[in-house]
Each structure stands twice: as structure tokens, then as C-alpha cells.
Amino acid sequence: MEEQVVLVSEDDAFLGLMGKQEAHEKGMLHRAFSVFLFNEKGETLLQRRAAGKYHSPNQWTNACCSHPRLGESYEEAAHRRLKEELGIETALAEKFHFIYKADVGGGLWEHELDYVFVGVYEGDFHLNADEVSEVRYISMDDLDTEVSQNPQHFTEWFKIILKEYKQHL
């Protein structure tokens, strides 16, 4: 059965459920979260999306992002997906939330009420190959350089979220 997303109003009022693919085709506003993880040197973790992903395959993005299920808090969903994608657990703190809309190609849109969490992680990863092909830490300065020189290597939503994140530092 296809994963469903929680459709919401701009003030996060529940409007219903919709299949993830259909919501992305129609550009419907839905709940989402994004996680930024840092190591003790202050570098941020990037993941490369697996080649089999239905949109934005092989592109770099933040440590983890996905959608809460019905009845699941944003933070619970973030912890669930860190475990499912990266095989890790770590403490998270909510940083901010905002709404964005991004054309991710192929007639698909990310239109999300996105809660952004931050955490620190030092340790091993156990990657889910269906979700993530590789991970790496990078300094924010080097990340800025890479994004400006090769924006096509990064997901559309990550570029938006990264800019928003810097405004909340």
C-alpha cells in the first residue's frame, strides 16, 4: 500500500489524507520534516538519495526528510526515519517551521509545511540502500561553494531549506 501524507492548511489544521505520489503530482500542502545533523566539528551531514527513488534520485540533500504519518508527531516521525534511513538514533531539537513549494521535476511538486530539527551525531551509519546510497559530512562554507557551483547535484527542497536554515542561525 502506498504511503499517505497528511494534508493540512497553512496553520497545520488537518484536511485529510492522500497518497504520496498523488499529493506530489497535485502540489498539495502536506506535513513534512527535515533534519540537519552535525558532527562535533560543526560539519553538516548530507545524504545522497538512492538511485531508485521516484524523484530526485542520486541527488544530495540534508541528513533526513520525510512525512509524519497520521497521529504521529513531527519529532516522532523524524526519529522513525533517522532509524529507517540511516540506522541511527540521536536527540533532536525543533529549530523552526515554514511552508515552501518546489518543482522537483517530472511533473512533481513538494509543497510542504516543514518542521526543521537539528541534532548532533558521531558514530556509525547503517544505511537503507533503498533510501540512501551514501552519506558525508561537509563544512557549511564548502557546502555553500558546492551548491553554488553545482546546484543540479542537490535536491530542490534542500536548497530552499538550507537558505531558510541560515536565516534562523
Order of alpha helices (4+ residues) and beta strands (2+ residues): beta-beta-alpha-beta-beta-beta-beta-alpha-beta-beta-beta-alpha-alpha
